[in-house]
Amino acid sequence: MAASACAPAEAASGAGGSEASAPPAVVEVPADPAADPAADPAPAGPAPSPAALPSSSPSDPAPAPAEAAASQVLRPGDSGPRVLALQQRLSDLGYWLGAPDARWGGLTTQAVLALQGAADLRRDGVAGPATLAALEAGVRPTATTTSGRATEVDRERGLVLFVLDGQVQLVLHTSTGTFERYTHGGRSYLADTPAGTFRVSRAVDGWREGDLGRLYRPRYFHPDGIAVHGYGSVPALPASHGCARVSLQAMDLVWERDLMPVGSTVVVR
């Protein structure tokens, strides 16, 4: 049974009680979204004999490979031209992060997580050598739908794709159901995001209150009350009770561009 509650998974306990025939309403509580110094010159003195001449290797050794690789890593909190180039490339590929501004904030982390998911890399939100290589190679997810407007939720890779006529228009990172059991009201539920093809049934423009908390501007697509919605915490791995979480800013974008119209297709895979 799909869970219709999207409260943080860490708040749920293990299985207990009888299996419920219908879960509670879907809701979530948001988390309040070197330059090398030159050596001092040696004092003047007599020229060394040929046997005492230094070797031809440089006085300052080249960085070790591990050090050189570490110097290429970009991470949250970084800023400057390299971050701007990273942001622009992500945006060009469709990984949404707002307007590139050369400062690595939360939306840049979300975009990097989306790229890592699409490239089947470990999702750590840091742009290391493998992530930068995927960015350079232009890795993008592909759609399974071929016509019309659709939203595709890729649970394994943690992605929400907004698709038009088979072409991916925009990519977001998402955190879906944990597939662990939890209890609510003395009944046991499975925190799953059910696979299948659905349609957006309704949308709520604002915060929606419920038994387990609140959802931000949800777009519902499953009869158990499962939705794509905004949330203050969207971690790298599945953490919800069934819904597909995206950042609050991303959910505002969904509404601004009407990316999930009521009646449009939603594919969960």
Residue frames relative to the residue before (quaternion, step in Angstrom):
aa qw qx qy qz dx dy dz
M 1.0000 0.0000 0.0000 0.0000 0.00 0.00 0.00
A 0.4127 -0.7115 0.5102 0.2512 3.55 -0.80 0.96
A 0.4243 -0.6894 0.5229 0.2669 3.52 -0.99 0.82
S 0.2310 -0.7761 0.5670 0.1513 3.55 -0.96 0.74
A 0.6083 0.5082 -0.3722 0.4829 3.54 1.22 0.41
C 0.1579 -0.8162 0.5527 0.0586 3.55 -0.79 0.99
A 0.2521 0.7602 -0.5542 0.2267 3.57 1.03 0.69
P 0.6783 -0.4867 0.3224 0.4461 3.60 -1.14 0.43
A 0.5215 -0.6697 0.4280 0.3104 3.56 -0.85 0.95
E 0.6233 0.5617 -0.3596 0.4084 3.55 1.02 -0.69
A 0.6288 0.5424 -0.3425 0.4395 3.60 1.21 -0.32
A 0.6334 0.5515 -0.3332 0.4286 3.59 1.23 -0.34
S 0.3493 -0.7177 0.5585 0.2259 3.54 -1.13 0.64
G 0.6852 -0.4730 0.3469 0.4318 3.58 -1.29 -0.01
A 0.7225 -0.4340 0.3073 0.4418 3.51 -1.35 0.05
G 0.1694 0.7734 -0.5987 0.1209 3.50 -1.18 0.62
G 0.7615 0.3398 -0.2396 0.4973 3.59 -1.08 0.54
S 0.6734 -0.4950 0.3684 0.4071 3.54 -1.29 -0.16
E 0.5931 -0.5683 0.4304 0.3743 3.55 -1.22 0.45
A 0.3494 -0.7523 0.5197 0.2046 3.61 -0.81 0.92
S 0.4144 -0.6978 0.5214 0.2636 3.54 -1.09 0.62
A 0.7918 0.0594 -0.0420 0.6064 3.59 1.15 -0.47
P 0.3453 -0.7642 0.5068 0.2000 3.59 -0.69 1.03
P 0.6249 -0.5313 0.4032 0.4057 3.57 -1.26 0.21
A 0.6951 -0.4744 0.3351 0.4237 3.55 -1.31 0.25
V 0.5173 -0.6565 0.4573 0.3038 3.54 -1.10 0.75
V 0.1909 0.7766 -0.5803 0.1541 3.56 -0.82 1.01
E 0.0796 -0.7781 0.6200 0.0614 3.56 -1.26 0.40
V 0.3225 -0.7062 0.5922 0.2157 3.51 -1.22 0.54
P 0.3534 -0.7675 0.4845 0.2266 3.63 -0.60 1.03
A 0.3900 -0.6462 0.5934 0.2797 3.50 -1.17 0.53
D 0.5976 -0.6145 0.3369 0.3897 3.56 -0.66 1.14
P 0.3167 -0.6505 0.4781 0.4980 3.82 0.85 1.41
A 0.1270 -0.8256 0.5477 -0.0477 20.79 -27.77 -0.02
A 0.2703 -0.7864 0.5222 0.1892 2.98 -0.14 1.05
D 0.4956 -0.6436 0.4859 0.3225 3.56 -1.08 0.71
P 0.3496 -0.7179 0.5461 0.2532 3.63 -0.73 0.89
A 0.4192 -0.7001 0.5157 0.2612 3.58 -0.89 0.90
A 0.5076 -0.6400 0.4815 0.3176 3.54 -1.10 0.69
D 0.5635 -0.5770 0.4515 0.3816 3.59 -1.13 0.58
P 0.5051 -0.6568 0.4487 0.3348 3.60 -0.92 0.83
A 0.4865 -0.6564 0.4920 0.3006 3.55 -1.08 0.79
P 0.5471 -0.6108 0.4410 0.3649 3.58 -1.04 0.62
A 0.5894 -0.5831 0.4258 0.3624 3.51 -1.19 0.67
G 0.1392 0.7805 -0.5987 0.1139 3.57 -1.06 0.74
P 0.7174 -0.4196 0.2980 0.4696 3.55 -1.20 -0.04
A 0.5573 -0.6020 0.4531 0.3487 3.54 -1.12 0.70
P 0.4803 -0.6762 0.4686 0.3039 3.59 -0.96 0.83
S 0.5464 -0.5794 0.4840 0.3625 3.49 -1.25 0.47
P 0.6751 -0.4954 0.3275 0.4378 3.63 -1.14 0.42
A 0.6477 0.5284 -0.3448 0.4271 3.63 0.95 -0.71
A 0.7162 0.4511 -0.2555 0.4672 3.58 1.16 -0.59
L 0.4262 0.7127 -0.4723 0.2955 3.64 1.23 -0.01
P 0.4907 -0.6594 0.4715 0.3195 3.62 -0.99 0.78
S 0.5816 -0.5721 0.4443 0.3702 3.53 -1.26 0.45
S 0.6272 -0.5721 0.3861 0.3608 3.54 -1.30 0.28
S 0.5031 0.6490 -0.4433 0.3594 3.65 1.22 -0.09
P 0.5625 -0.6198 0.4117 0.3605 3.62 -1.00 0.69
S 0.5808 -0.6052 0.4197 0.3468 3.53 -1.16 0.65
D 0.7319 0.3136 -0.2081 0.5681 3.63 1.13 -0.65
P 0.3555 -0.7615 0.4931 0.2249 3.64 -0.42 1.13
A 0.5604 -0.5935 0.4571 0.3533 3.56 -1.17 0.61
P 0.5963 -0.5733 0.4052 0.3894 3.58 -1.07 0.61
A 0.5247 -0.6053 0.4933 0.3391 3.55 -1.13 0.65
P 0.6571 -0.5301 0.3459 0.4093 3.62 -1.11 0.55
A 0.6550 0.5130 -0.3262 0.4487 3.60 0.92 -0.83
E 0.6515 0.5047 -0.3166 0.4697 3.58 1.03 -0.79
A 0.6445 0.5207 -0.3238 0.4568 3.57 0.99 -0.82
A 0.6507 0.5101 -0.3179 0.4641 3.59 0.99 -0.83
A 0.6495 0.5264 -0.3184 0.4469 3.57 0.97 -0.88
S 0.6437 0.5375 -0.3297 0.4337 3.57 1.04 -0.69
Q 0.6550 0.5114 -0.3127 0.4601 3.60 1.24 -0.36
V 0.5379 0.6528 -0.3993 0.3538 3.60 1.20 -0.35
L 0.1303 -0.7469 0.6470 0.0809 3.53 -1.13 0.83
R 0.0184 -0.8174 0.5731 -0.0550 3.54 -0.98 0.86
P 0.7104 -0.4332 0.3217 0.4518 3.59 -1.28 0.22
G 0.7461 0.3544 -0.3005 0.4770 3.53 -0.99 0.95
D 0.5615 0.5915 -0.3951 0.4226 3.60 1.23 -0.34
S 0.0422 -0.7821 0.6207 0.0343 3.54 -1.28 0.38
G 0.5429 0.6364 -0.4508 0.3115 3.54 -1.28 0.25
P 0.7927 -0.3616 0.2143 0.4415 3.57 -1.31 -0.03
R 0.6567 0.5082 -0.3331 0.4466 3.60 0.95 -0.74
V 0.6283 0.5067 -0.3365 0.4850 3.59 1.06 -0.67
L 0.6337 0.5268 -0.3338 0.4577 3.58 0.97 -0.79
A 0.6533 0.5052 -0.3138 0.4686 3.59 0.93 -0.86
L 0.6187 0.5355 -0.3291 0.4712 3.58 1.05 -0.80
Q 0.6823 0.4958 -0.2881 0.4536 3.57 0.83 -0.99
Q 0.6661 0.5069 -0.3095 0.4513 3.57 0.92 -0.87
R 0.6550 0.5032 -0.3148 0.4676 3.57 1.00 -0.79
L 0.6264 0.5265 -0.3297 0.4708 3.60 0.99 -0.82
S 0.6651 0.5052 -0.2988 0.4617 3.57 0.90 -0.93
D 0.6396 0.5339 -0.3240 0.4481 3.57 0.96 -0.86
L 0.7051 0.4557 -0.2547 0.4799 3.58 1.08 -0.73
G 0.6090 -0.5987 0.3367 0.3967 3.59 1.28 -0.05
Y 0.5125 0.6142 -0.4370 0.4113 3.60 1.25 0.13
W 0.2796 -0.8240 0.4685 0.1528 3.56 -0.18 1.30
L 0.0749 0.7952 -0.5976 0.0698 3.57 -1.00 0.92
G 0.5993 -0.5199 0.3726 0.4814 3.56 1.25 0.26
A 0.7199 -0.4054 0.3157 0.4666 3.56 -1.21 -0.45
P 0.4687 -0.6649 0.4949 0.3054 3.65 -0.79 0.92
D 0.0052 0.8321 -0.5514 0.0590 3.57 -0.80 1.02
A 0.5249 -0.6688 0.3828 0.3616 3.61 1.32 0.26
R 0.6629 0.4316 -0.3222 0.5201 3.60 1.23 0.28
W 0.3350 -0.7616 0.5265 0.1748 3.57 -0.75 1.08
G 0.0674 0.7921 -0.5991 0.0960 3.54 -0.41 1.31
G 0.8164 -0.3023 0.1920 0.4531 3.53 -1.30 -0.30
L 0.6681 0.5007 -0.3194 0.4483 3.60 0.95 -0.77
T 0.6072 0.5272 -0.3601 0.4730 3.60 1.10 -0.57
T 0.6171 0.5293 -0.3436 0.4702 3.59 1.03 -0.74
Q 0.6470 0.5199 -0.3226 0.4549 3.59 0.92 -0.85
A 0.6632 0.4976 -0.3069 0.4674 3.59 0.97 -0.82
V 0.6414 0.5073 -0.3249 0.4751 3.60 1.00 -0.77
L 0.6263 0.5216 -0.3385 0.4703 3.60 0.99 -0.74
A 0.6400 0.5181 -0.3263 0.4642 3.59 1.01 -0.77
L 0.6434 0.5086 -0.3202 0.4742 3.59 0.95 -0.83
Q 0.6611 0.5052 -0.3097 0.4601 3.58 0.90 -0.89
G 0.6331 0.5160 -0.3327 0.4714 3.59 1.02 -0.71
A 0.6661 0.5045 -0.3023 0.4587 3.58 0.91 -0.91
A 0.7240 0.4230 -0.2308 0.4935 3.58 1.08 -0.75
D 0.4161 -0.7207 0.4554 0.3164 3.62 1.28 0.06
L 0.3969 0.6847 -0.4977 0.3548 3.55 0.98 0.92
R 0.6182 -0.5055 0.4251 0.4261 3.54 -1.29 0.26
R 0.3312 -0.7646 0.5235 0.1778 3.56 -0.77 1.06
D 0.1501 0.7997 -0.5640 0.1413 3.55 -0.23 1.30
G 0.4637 -0.7174 0.4278 0.2954 3.61 1.25 0.00
V 0.6084 0.5031 -0.3549 0.5008 3.58 1.23 0.44
A 0.3381 -0.7498 0.5346 0.1943 3.58 -0.92 0.89
G 0.0300 0.8004 -0.5921 0.0883 3.53 0.03 1.36
P 0.7977 -0.3282 0.1948 0.4670 3.60 -1.27 -0.08
A 0.6850 0.4802 -0.3055 0.4548 3.63 0.85 -0.87
T 0.6543 0.5000 -0.3110 0.4745 3.58 0.99 -0.80
L 0.6584 0.4987 -0.3121 0.4695 3.58 0.95 -0.82
A 0.6222 0.5264 -0.3380 0.4706 3.58 1.09 -0.67
A 0.6424 0.5083 -0.3199 0.4760 3.60 1.01 -0.80
L 0.6316 0.5264 -0.3236 0.4683 3.57 1.04 -0.77
E 0.6613 0.5030 -0.2962 0.4711 3.57 0.93 -0.92
A 0.6840 0.4837 -0.2792 0.4693 3.59 1.03 -0.80
G 0.4325 -0.7298 0.4419 0.2916 3.59 1.24 -0.21
V 0.1767 0.8086 -0.5413 0.1482 3.59 1.02 0.75
R 0.0747 0.7703 -0.6277 0.0846 3.54 -0.92 1.03
P 0.4780 -0.6487 0.4932 0.3278 3.60 -1.07 0.59
T 0.3228 -0.7288 0.5684 0.2036 3.55 -1.25 0.42
A 0.4764 -0.6803 0.4890 0.2667 3.54 -1.19 0.63
T 0.3535 -0.7049 0.5662 0.2400 3.54 -1.29 0.38
T 0.6288 0.4902 -0.3386 0.4996 3.58 1.20 -0.42
T 0.2854 -0.7991 0.5150 0.1215 3.57 -1.14 0.63
S 0.8053 0.1680 -0.0967 0.5603 3.61 1.13 -0.32
G 0.7939 0.3041 -0.2358 0.4709 3.51 -1.22 0.56
R 0.6010 -0.5377 0.4434 0.3913 3.51 -1.37 -0.20
A 0.0705 0.8035 -0.5844 0.0891 3.57 -0.84 0.98
T 0.2485 -0.7058 0.6393 0.1773 3.51 -1.35 0.44
E 0.0909 -0.8011 0.5909 0.0284 3.58 -0.75 1.04
V 0.1641 -0.7746 0.6078 0.0603 3.54 -0.88 1.06
D 0.1229 -0.7824 0.6098 0.0288 3.56 -0.56 1.24
R 0.2797 -0.8130 0.4881 0.1503 3.57 -0.12 1.31
E 0.6627 0.5325 -0.3190 0.4189 3.58 0.91 -0.90
R 0.7700 0.3507 -0.1799 0.5017 3.57 0.95 -0.86
G 0.4268 -0.7288 0.4520 0.2869 3.59 1.25 -0.06
L 0.4969 0.6626 -0.4081 0.3841 3.57 0.94 0.92
V 0.1191 -0.7028 0.6890 0.1312 3.49 -1.33 0.51
L 0.1207 -0.7937 0.5956 0.0280 3.56 -0.73 1.14
F 0.1795 -0.7407 0.6359 0.1217 3.55 -1.02 0.84
V 0.0924 -0.8484 0.5175 -0.0620 3.50 -0.42 1.36
L 0.0505 -0.7688 0.6368 0.0293 3.56 -1.10 0.76
D 0.8432 -0.1094 0.0190 0.5260 3.56 -0.65 1.20
G 0.7587 -0.4177 0.1942 0.4605 3.55 0.90 1.00
Q 0.6588 0.4856 -0.3082 0.4850 3.60 1.27 -0.10
V 0.4029 -0.7095 0.5257 0.2408 3.56 -0.82 1.02
Q 0.2246 -0.8036 0.5434 0.0924 3.56 -0.68 1.16
L 0.8031 -0.0013 0.0819 0.5901 3.56 1.01 -0.85
V 0.1493 -0.7882 0.5944 0.0560 3.58 -1.08 0.79
L 0.0538 -0.7809 0.6223 0.0108 3.56 -0.98 0.94
H 0.4377 -0.6209 0.5673 0.3179 3.53 -1.27 0.43
T 0.0372 -0.7942 0.6063 0.0181 3.58 -1.09 0.70
S 0.2221 -0.7141 0.6412 0.1721 3.52 -1.34 0.36
T 0.1400 -0.8243 0.5481 0.0237 3.57 -0.57 1.22
G 0.7911 -0.3360 0.2221 0.4604 3.58 -1.28 -0.29
T 0.5059 -0.6855 0.4516 0.2649 3.55 -1.08 0.79
F 0.2977 -0.7546 0.5109 0.2845 3.60 1.22 -0.52
E 0.5038 0.5813 -0.4603 0.4432 3.54 1.08 0.78
R 0.4964 -0.6473 0.4815 0.3205 3.57 -1.20 0.42
Y 0.0054 -0.7674 0.6411 0.0081 3.52 -1.20 0.62
T 0.3386 -0.7334 0.5498 0.2126 3.56 -1.25 0.33
H 0.0457 0.7623 -0.6452 0.0218 3.51 -1.20 0.65
G 0.8413 0.0502 -0.0687 0.5338 3.54 -0.75 1.03
G 0.6807 -0.5045 0.2802 0.4513 3.56 1.12 0.66
R 0.6622 0.4693 -0.3103 0.4950 3.59 1.24 0.15
S 0.4195 -0.7161 0.5143 0.2159 3.54 -1.21 0.62
Y 0.0316 -0.7876 0.6151 -0.0160 3.54 -1.01 0.92
L 0.3618 -0.6950 0.5746 0.2365 3.54 -1.28 0.45
A 0.3425 -0.7599 0.5228 0.1787 3.56 -0.76 1.09
D 0.2760 0.7796 -0.5154 0.2246 3.57 0.47 1.20
T 0.2944 -0.6723 0.6423 0.2209 3.49 -1.36 0.41
P 0.3023 -0.8180 0.4503 0.1915 3.62 0.00 1.26
A 0.4268 -0.6802 0.5387 0.2549 3.54 -1.07 0.85
G 0.4488 0.6811 -0.5081 0.2767 3.55 -1.19 0.53
T 0.4761 -0.6294 0.5262 0.3167 3.51 -1.37 -0.13
F 0.0125 -0.8097 0.5820 -0.0744 3.54 -0.71 1.14
R 0.3067 -0.7097 0.5827 0.2504 3.54 -1.34 -0.20
V 0.5359 -0.5943 0.4805 0.3589 3.56 -1.13 0.64
S 0.2179 -0.8261 0.5124 0.0867 3.55 -0.55 1.19
R 0.7927 -0.1209 0.0894 0.5908 3.58 1.06 -0.66
A 0.1983 -0.7618 0.6073 0.1078 3.51 -1.32 0.33
V 0.1831 -0.7649 0.6102 0.0949 3.55 -1.10 0.75
D 0.2363 -0.7991 0.5414 0.1115 3.56 -0.53 1.18
G 0.7136 0.3383 -0.2894 0.5410 3.55 0.16 1.32
W 0.6676 -0.4444 0.3754 0.4646 3.55 -1.28 -0.35
R 0.1664 -0.7750 0.6015 0.0994 3.57 -0.97 0.86
E 0.3083 -0.7621 0.5499 0.1475 3.53 -0.78 1.15
G 0.0946 0.7977 -0.5926 0.0592 3.56 -1.15 0.58
D 0.7878 -0.3512 0.2319 0.4497 3.54 -1.34 -0.09
L 0.8096 0.2886 -0.1287 0.4947 3.60 0.93 -0.87
G 0.7930 -0.2456 0.1491 0.5372 3.57 1.19 0.23
R 0.6064 -0.5715 0.4393 0.3358 3.55 -1.13 -0.73
L 0.1846 -0.7431 0.6316 0.1217 3.56 -1.26 0.59
Y 0.3377 -0.7556 0.5279 0.1904 3.57 -1.03 0.77
R 0.8594 -0.1517 0.0500 0.4857 3.55 -0.70 1.23
P 0.0974 0.8589 -0.4996 0.0571 3.62 0.87 0.88
R 0.1767 -0.7088 0.6706 0.1292 3.50 -1.33 0.59
Y 0.2197 -0.8237 0.5163 0.0823 3.56 -0.27 1.33
F 0.0299 -0.8182 0.5742 -0.0032 3.55 -1.03 0.82
H 0.7379 0.3653 -0.2125 0.5263 3.64 1.20 -0.14
P 0.5616 -0.6444 0.3968 0.3345 3.62 -0.95 0.81
D 0.6201 0.5307 -0.3540 0.4567 3.62 1.17 -0.34
G 0.5833 -0.6027 0.3651 0.4040 3.59 1.25 0.10
I 0.4068 0.7089 -0.4748 0.3265 3.58 1.17 0.52
A 0.0371 -0.8190 0.5689 -0.0646 3.54 -0.93 0.98
V 0.3864 -0.5712 0.6335 0.3507 3.46 -1.45 -0.01
H 0.1606 0.8043 -0.5541 0.1423 3.60 -0.69 1.01
G 0.5624 -0.5983 0.4587 0.3396 3.51 -1.30 0.33
Y 0.0193 0.7779 -0.6266 0.0422 3.52 -1.21 0.67
G 0.5617 -0.6584 0.3969 0.3057 3.54 -1.08 0.71
S 0.7611 0.2310 -0.1427 0.5891 3.58 1.25 -0.39
V 0.0353 0.7770 -0.6253 0.0627 3.57 -0.72 1.11
P 0.1222 -0.8467 0.5145 0.0588 3.59 0.24 1.24
A 0.7178 -0.4735 0.3083 0.4068 3.53 -1.34 0.24
L 0.7930 0.2725 -0.1181 0.5320 3.59 1.00 -0.80
P 0.7050 -0.4501 0.3137 0.4493 3.63 -1.22 0.25
A 0.0504 0.8216 -0.5627 0.0765 3.57 -0.87 0.96
S 0.6218 0.5721 -0.3496 0.4048 3.62 1.20 -0.12
H 0.5379 -0.5963 0.4809 0.3519 3.53 -1.36 -0.05
G 0.8226 -0.1711 0.0659 0.5382 3.60 1.19 0.34
C 0.6562 0.5137 -0.3239 0.4479 3.58 1.02 -0.68
A 0.4169 -0.6493 0.5664 0.2896 3.53 -1.37 0.21
R 0.2076 -0.8021 0.5524 0.0917 3.56 -0.35 1.26
V 0.0144 0.7353 -0.6766 -0.0375 3.52 -1.24 0.63
S 0.6604 -0.5008 0.3515 0.4353 3.59 -1.21 0.23
L 0.6444 -0.5224 0.3901 0.3997 3.56 -1.22 0.46
Q 0.6651 0.5065 -0.3037 0.4571 3.57 0.96 -0.89
A 0.6369 0.5212 -0.3299 0.4625 3.56 1.04 -0.76
M 0.6503 0.5061 -0.3289 0.4612 3.60 1.00 -0.76
D 0.5906 0.5412 -0.3651 0.4744 3.58 1.10 -0.59
L 0.6392 0.5244 -0.3204 0.4624 3.58 1.02 -0.81
V 0.6134 0.5523 -0.3480 0.4446 3.59 0.99 -0.82
W 0.6869 0.4585 -0.2785 0.4903 3.56 0.96 -0.83
E 0.6438 0.5450 -0.3309 0.4231 3.58 0.90 -0.90
R 0.7764 0.3159 -0.1567 0.5223 3.59 0.97 -0.90
D 0.3341 -0.7559 0.4879 0.2810 3.59 1.33 -0.05
L 0.1248 0.8455 -0.5052 0.1200 3.56 0.82 1.05
M 0.7611 0.2415 -0.1566 0.5813 3.59 1.24 -0.37
P 0.0715 -0.8335 0.5460 0.0455 3.61 0.43 1.11
V 0.5631 -0.5603 0.4710 0.3836 3.57 -1.14 0.57
G 0.7586 0.3216 -0.2722 0.4971 3.55 -0.83 1.04
S 0.5886 0.5854 -0.3776 0.4103 3.60 1.20 -0.29
T 0.6042 -0.6071 0.4043 0.3207 3.55 -1.27 0.54
V 0.0717 -0.7444 0.6617 0.0543 3.54 -1.20 0.72
V 0.0872 -0.7818 0.6170 0.0211 3.57 -0.78 1.08
V 0.0986 -0.7730 0.6257 0.0357 3.57 -0.78 1.07
R 0.0574 0.8119 -0.5732 0.0952 3.57 -0.71 1.10
